[in-house]
Amino acid sequence: MTAKGAPTEPAGQQTSARAEPKRINVAVSPDTVRALENVIEREGVTLTEALRRLIGYGDFVYRAVRENREQLIVKGDEGSREVVLL
């Protein structure tokens, strides 16, 4: 039984519309800083939005490969290659 207005989703699976933003502080590597700067420069977004986008992309790839056991292929002018997570 749930209280009126209480979320019915399992813990950690609330929809983003209901979840409040959470501020975190983390130390990142120089490579991560460069990746963020690249998104900021190319997309014209804030640091916060660049971080959200990269985390979203990473989550998509992680879930596809690790959880769904899917094969991801990157195709370009020079051919294609498989995305492999170690």
DSSP file (Angstrom, degrees, kcal/mol; ACC not computed):
  #  RESIDUE AA STRUCTURE BP1 BP2  ACC     N-H-->O    O-->H-N    N-H-->O    O-->H-N    TCO  KAPPA ALPHA  PHI   PSI    X-CA   Y-CA   Z-CA
    1    1 A M              0   0    0      0, 0.0     2,-0.4     0, 0.0     0, 0.0   0.000 360.0 360.0 360.0 135.2    0.0    0.0    0.0
    2    2 A T        -     0   0    0      4,-0.1     3,-0.1     1,-0.0     2,-0.1  -0.874 360.0-111.4-115.1 147.6    1.3    3.4   -0.9
    3    3 A A    >   -     0   0    0     -2,-0.4     3,-2.3     1,-0.1     2,-0.1  -0.383  52.1 -81.7 -69.3 153.0    0.5    6.8    0.6
    4    4 A K  T 3  S+     0   0    0      1,-0.3    -1,-0.1    -2,-0.1     0, 0.0  -0.353 117.9  10.1 -58.6 128.2   -1.4    9.2   -1.6
    5    5 A G  T 3  S+     0   0    0      1,-0.3    -1,-0.3    -3,-0.1    -2,-0.1   0.363  94.4 134.4  84.0  -5.5    1.0   10.9   -4.0
    6    6 A A    <   -     0   0    0     -3,-2.3    -1,-0.3     1,-0.1    -4,-0.1  -0.528  65.8 -99.9 -76.1 144.2    3.9    8.7   -3.1
    7    7 A P        -     0   0    0      0, 0.0    -4,-0.1     0, 0.0    -1,-0.1  -0.338  25.8-159.7 -62.8 143.7    6.0    7.4   -6.0
    8    8 A T        +     0   0    0      2,-0.1     3,-0.1    -6,-0.1    -2,-0.0   0.513  59.5 101.0-102.3  -7.6    5.1    3.8   -7.1
    9    9 A E  S    S-     0   0    0      1,-0.1     5,-0.1     6,-0.0     3,-0.1  -0.438  84.7 -96.0 -74.8 151.6    8.3    3.1   -8.9
   10   10 A P    >   -     0   0    0      0, 0.0     3,-2.1     0, 0.0    -1,-0.1  -0.270  58.9 -76.1 -60.3 155.0   11.0    1.0   -7.2
   11   11 A A  T 3  S+     0   0    0      1,-0.3    -3,-0.0     2,-0.1     0, 0.0  -0.242 120.8  19.9 -53.7 136.5   13.8    3.0   -5.5
   12   12 A G  T 3  S+     0   0    0     -3,-0.1    -1,-0.3     1,-0.0    -3,-0.0   0.410 107.9  83.7  83.8  -2.5   16.2    4.4   -8.0
   13   13 A Q    <   +     0   0    0     -3,-2.1    -2,-0.1    -4,-0.0     2,-0.1   0.023  54.4 136.1-122.2  27.8   13.8    4.1  -10.9
   14   14 A Q        -     0   0    0     -5,-0.1     2,-0.1     1,-0.1    -3,-0.0  -0.409  63.2-100.3 -70.6 151.4   11.8    7.3  -10.5
   15   15 A T    >>  -     0   0    0      1,-0.1     4,-1.8    -2,-0.1     3,-1.4  -0.421  27.4-119.1 -70.6 150.3   11.1    9.3  -13.7
   16   16 A S  T 34 S+     0   0    0      1,-0.3    -1,-0.1     2,-0.2    -2,-0.1   0.747 110.8  67.8 -64.1 -22.7   13.3   12.3  -14.2
   17   17 A A  T 34 S+     0   0    0      1,-0.2    -1,-0.3     3,-0.0    -3,-0.0   0.821 110.5  34.2 -65.3 -29.7   10.3   14.5  -14.2
   18   18 A R  T <4 S+     0   0    0     -3,-1.4    -2,-0.2     2,-0.1    -1,-0.2   0.768  97.8  94.6 -94.4 -30.5    9.8   13.7  -10.4
   19   19 A A  S  < S-     0   0    0     -4,-1.8     3,-0.1     1,-0.1     0, 0.0  -0.418  72.0-131.6 -71.2 133.7   13.4   13.4   -9.4
   20   20 A E        -     0   0    0     -2,-0.2    -1,-0.1     1,-0.1    -2,-0.1  -0.590  31.6 -99.6 -79.4 143.9   15.0   16.5   -7.9
   21   21 A P        -     0   0    0      0, 0.0     2,-0.5     0, 0.0    -1,-0.1  -0.306  36.7-147.5 -59.7 148.5   18.4   17.4   -9.3
   22   22 A K        -     0   0    0     -3,-0.1     2,-0.4     2,-0.0    -3,-0.0  -0.984   3.8-139.4-124.3 127.7   21.3   16.4   -7.1
   23   23 A R        +     0   0    0     -2,-0.5     2,-0.3     2,-0.0     0, 0.0  -0.725  27.6 175.3 -86.9 129.7   24.5   18.3   -6.8
   24   24 A I        -     0   0    0     -2,-0.4     2,-0.5     2,-0.0    -2,-0.0  -0.952  22.7-145.4-131.8 153.3   27.7   16.3   -6.6
   25   25 A N        +     0   0    0     -2,-0.3     2,-0.3     2,-0.0    -2,-0.0  -0.983  27.4 167.6-118.3 126.3   31.4   17.1   -6.6
   26   26 A V        -     0   0    0     -2,-0.5     2,-0.5     2,-0.0    -2,-0.0  -0.973  34.0-126.9-137.2 151.6   33.8   14.8   -8.4
   27   27 A A        -     0   0    0     -2,-0.3     2,-0.3     0, 0.0    -2,-0.0  -0.846  33.0-166.4 -93.6 133.8   37.4   14.9   -9.4
   28   28 A V        -     0   0    0     -2,-0.5    -2,-0.0     1,-0.0     0, 0.0  -0.865  19.7-108.3-123.0 156.8   37.8   14.1  -13.1
   29   29 A S     >  -     0   0    0     -2,-0.3     4,-2.1     1,-0.1     3,-0.3  -0.300  33.8-107.2 -75.7 162.4   40.8   13.2  -15.3
   30   30 A P  H  > S+     0   0    0      0, 0.0     4,-2.3     0, 0.0     5,-0.2   0.851 121.7  57.3 -57.4 -34.6   42.4   15.5  -17.8
   31   31 A D  H  > S+     0   0    0      2,-0.2     4,-2.1     1,-0.2     5,-0.1   0.891 106.0  49.0 -64.1 -38.6   40.9   13.3  -20.6
   32   32 A T  H  > S+     0   0    0     -3,-0.3     4,-2.5     2,-0.2    -1,-0.2   0.900 109.1  52.1 -67.5 -40.4   37.4   13.9  -19.1
   33   33 A V  H  X S+     0   0    0     -4,-2.1     4,-2.8     1,-0.2    -2,-0.2   0.920 110.1  49.3 -60.2 -43.7   38.0   17.6  -19.0
   34   34 A R  H  X S+     0   0    0     -4,-2.3     4,-2.3     2,-0.2    -2,-0.2   0.896 109.7  51.4 -63.6 -39.8   39.0   17.6  -22.7
   35   35 A A  H  X S+     0   0    0     -4,-2.1     4,-1.9     2,-0.2    -2,-0.2   0.920 112.1  46.6 -63.0 -43.3   35.9   15.5  -23.5
   36   36 A L  H  X S+     0   0    0     -4,-2.5     4,-2.6     1,-0.2    -2,-0.2   0.925 111.8  50.5 -63.9 -44.7   33.7   18.1  -21.7
   37   37 A E  H  X S+     0   0    0     -4,-2.8     4,-2.6     1,-0.2     5,-0.2   0.871 107.7  54.9 -61.2 -36.9   35.4   21.0  -23.4
   38   38 A N  H  X S+     0   0    0     -4,-2.3     4,-2.7     2,-0.2     5,-0.3   0.932 110.6  43.9 -62.1 -46.8   34.9   19.3  -26.8
   39   39 A V  H  X S+     0   0    0     -4,-1.9     4,-2.8     2,-0.2     5,-0.4   0.912 113.2  52.1 -65.7 -42.3   31.2   19.1  -26.2
   40   40 A I  H  X>S+     0   0    0     -4,-2.6     4,-1.6     1,-0.2     5,-0.6   0.935 114.9  42.1 -58.0 -47.8   31.0   22.6  -24.8
   41   41 A E  H  <5S+     0   0    0     -4,-2.6    -2,-0.2     2,-0.2    -1,-0.2   0.926 120.5  40.2 -67.0 -47.4   32.8   24.0  -27.9
   42   42 A R  H  <5S+     0   0    0     -4,-2.7    -2,-0.2    -5,-0.2    -1,-0.2   0.866 126.6  32.4 -72.6 -37.4   31.0   22.0  -30.5
   43   43 A E  H  <5S-     0   0    0     -4,-2.8    -1,-0.2    -5,-0.3    -3,-0.2   0.601  96.5-129.9 -99.2 -13.4   27.5   22.1  -29.1
   44   44 A G  T  <5 +     0   0    0     -4,-1.6     2,-0.2    -5,-0.4    -3,-0.2   0.907  60.7 135.9  65.6  41.9   27.6   25.6  -27.5
   45   45 A V      < -     0   0    0     -5,-0.6    -1,-0.2    -6,-0.4    -2,-0.1  -0.680  57.0 -93.8-116.8 170.5   26.3   24.3  -24.2
   46   46 A T     >  -     0   0    0     -2,-0.2     4,-2.6     1,-0.1     5,-0.2  -0.272  38.3-105.8 -75.5 167.5   27.2   24.8  -20.5
   47   47 A L  H  > S+     0   0    0      1,-0.2     4,-2.5     2,-0.2     5,-0.2   0.913 122.1  52.6 -58.7 -43.5   29.5   22.6  -18.6
   48   48 A T  H  > S+     0   0    0      1,-0.2     4,-2.3     2,-0.2    -1,-0.2   0.926 111.1  45.4 -60.7 -45.5   26.5   21.1  -16.7
   49   49 A E  H  > S+     0   0    0      2,-0.2     4,-2.6     1,-0.2    -1,-0.2   0.889 111.1  53.2 -67.6 -38.1   24.7   20.3  -20.0
   50   50 A A  H  X S+     0   0    0     -4,-2.6     4,-2.5     2,-0.2     5,-0.2   0.921 110.5  48.0 -60.9 -43.2   27.9   18.8  -21.5
   51   51 A L  H  X S+     0   0    0     -4,-2.5     4,-2.4     2,-0.2     5,-0.2   0.919 110.8  50.9 -63.6 -44.1   28.3   16.6  -18.5
   52   52 A R  H  X S+     0   0    0     -4,-2.3     4,-2.4     1,-0.2    -2,-0.2   0.922 111.7  48.2 -58.9 -44.4   24.6   15.5  -18.7
   53   53 A R  H  X S+     0   0    0     -4,-2.6     4,-2.8     2,-0.2     5,-0.2   0.938 112.1  47.1 -64.2 -47.4   25.0   14.7  -22.4
   54   54 A L  H  X S+     0   0    0     -4,-2.5     4,-2.5     1,-0.2    -1,-0.2   0.890 113.4  48.6 -64.4 -37.9   28.1   12.6  -22.0
   55   55 A I  H  X S+     0   0    0     -4,-2.4     4,-2.7    -5,-0.2    -1,-0.2   0.915 111.8  50.3 -66.1 -41.2   26.7   10.7  -19.1
   56   56 A G  H  X S+     0   0    0     -4,-2.4     4,-2.2    -5,-0.2    -2,-0.2   0.917 112.2  46.4 -62.1 -44.0   23.5   10.1  -21.1
   57   57 A Y  H  X S+     0   0    0     -4,-2.8     4,-2.3     2,-0.2     5,-0.2   0.932 114.0  48.5 -63.3 -45.2   25.5    8.8  -24.0
   58   58 A G  H  X S+     0   0    0     -4,-2.5     4,-2.9    -5,-0.2    -2,-0.2   0.889 110.4  50.9 -63.1 -39.7   27.7    6.6  -21.8
   59   59 A D  H  X S+     0   0    0     -4,-2.7     4,-2.7     2,-0.2     5,-0.3   0.905 109.3  51.6 -64.1 -41.5   24.6    5.2  -20.0
   60   60 A F  H  X S+     0   0    0     -4,-2.2     4,-2.2     2,-0.2    -2,-0.2   0.943 114.2  42.4 -59.5 -49.1   23.0    4.4  -23.4
   61   61 A V  H  X S+     0   0    0     -4,-2.3     4,-2.5     2,-0.2     5,-0.3   0.927 114.4  51.4 -65.1 -45.6   26.1    2.5  -24.6
   62   62 A Y  H  X>S+     0   0    0     -4,-2.9     4,-3.0     1,-0.2     5,-0.8   0.933 112.4  45.0 -58.5 -48.3   26.7    0.8  -21.2
   63   63 A R  I  X>S+     0   0    0     -4,-2.7     5,-2.5     3,-0.2     4,-0.7   0.904 112.8  51.4 -65.0 -41.2   23.1   -0.5  -21.0
   64   64 A A  I  <5S+     0   0    0     -4,-2.2     6,-3.2    -5,-0.3    -1,-0.2   0.940 121.6  31.1 -60.8 -47.2   23.1   -1.7  -24.6
   65   65 A V  I  <5S+     0   0    0     -4,-2.5     4,-0.3     4,-0.2    -2,-0.2   0.943 130.7  30.4 -79.4 -49.9   26.3   -3.6  -24.3
   66   66 A R  I  <5S+     0   0    0     -4,-3.0    -3,-0.2    -5,-0.3    -2,-0.1   0.927 130.5  27.8 -81.1 -46.8   26.3   -4.8  -20.6
   67   67 A E  I  <<S+     0   0    0     -5,-0.8    -3,-0.2    -4,-0.7    -4,-0.1   0.898 131.8  31.8 -86.5 -41.6   22.7   -5.1  -19.7
   68   68 A N  S   <S-     0   0    0     -5,-2.5    -3,-0.2     2,-0.1    -4,-0.1   0.504  94.1-133.8 -96.1  -4.6   21.0   -6.0  -23.1
   69   69 A R        +     0   0    0     -4,-0.3    -4,-0.2    -6,-0.3     2,-0.2   0.864  50.4 157.4  53.4  40.0   24.0   -7.8  -24.5
   70   70 A E        -     0   0    0     -6,-3.2     2,-0.5    -7,-0.2    -1,-0.2  -0.556  43.2-123.1 -91.4 159.1   23.6   -5.9  -27.8
   71   71 A Q        -     0   0    0     -2,-0.2     2,-0.5    13,-0.0    13,-0.1  -0.905  22.5-156.5-102.7 126.4   26.3   -5.3  -30.3
   72   72 A L  E     -A   83   0A   0     11,-0.6    11,-3.2    -2,-0.5     2,-0.4  -0.903   7.8-168.5-106.7 129.8   27.1   -1.6  -31.1
   73   73 A I  E     -A   82   0A   0     -2,-0.5     2,-0.6     9,-0.3     9,-0.2  -0.961  10.5-152.8-118.9 132.1   28.6   -0.8  -34.5
   74   74 A V  E     -A   81   0A   0      7,-3.4     7,-2.1    -2,-0.4     2,-0.4  -0.920  17.0-165.3-102.5 122.3   30.1    2.6  -35.4
   75   75 A K  E     +A   80   0A   0     -2,-0.6     2,-0.3     5,-0.2     5,-0.2  -0.900  19.1 146.5-113.0 138.2   29.9    3.3  -39.1
   76   76 A G  E >   -A   79   0A   0      3,-2.9     3,-1.7    -2,-0.4    -2,-0.0  -0.836  62.9 -73.2-150.2-172.6   31.8    6.1  -40.9
   77   77 A D  T 3  S+     0   0    0      1,-0.3     3,-0.1    -2,-0.3    -2,-0.0   0.799 127.6  51.4 -60.6 -29.8   33.6    7.0  -44.1
   78   78 A E  T 3  S-     0   0    0      1,-0.3     2,-0.3     0, 0.0    -1,-0.3   0.235 122.9 -91.2 -95.7  14.3   36.5    4.7  -43.2
   79   79 A G  E <   -A   76   0A   0     -3,-1.7    -3,-2.9     2,-0.0     2,-0.3  -0.794  52.7 -60.8 116.1-158.3   34.4    1.6  -42.5
   80   80 A S  E     -A   75   0A   0     -2,-0.3     2,-0.3    -5,-0.2    -5,-0.2  -0.907  36.8-173.0-131.2 158.5   32.8    0.3  -39.3
   81   81 A R  E     -A   74   0A   0     -7,-2.1    -7,-3.4    -2,-0.3     2,-0.3  -0.990  26.0-113.5-149.0 152.7   34.0   -0.9  -36.0
   82   82 A E  E     -A   73   0A   0     -2,-0.3     2,-0.6    -9,-0.2    -9,-0.3  -0.656  25.1-126.6 -88.1 141.6   32.4   -2.6  -33.0
   83   83 A V  E     -A   72   0A   0    -11,-3.2   -11,-0.6    -2,-0.3     2,-0.4  -0.793  32.0-173.4 -86.6 123.1   32.0   -0.8  -29.6
   84   84 A V        -     0   0    0     -2,-0.6     2,-0.5   -13,-0.1   -13,-0.0  -0.976  12.7-156.6-123.2 128.8   33.6   -3.0  -26.9
   85   85 A L              0   0    0     -2,-0.4    -2,-0.0     1,-0.1     0, 0.0  -0.899 360.0 360.0-102.7 131.4   33.4   -2.3  -23.2
   86   86 A L              0   0    0     -2,-0.5    -1,-0.1     0, 0.0    -2,-0.0   0.414 360.0 360.0 -94.8 360.0   36.1   -3.9  -21.1
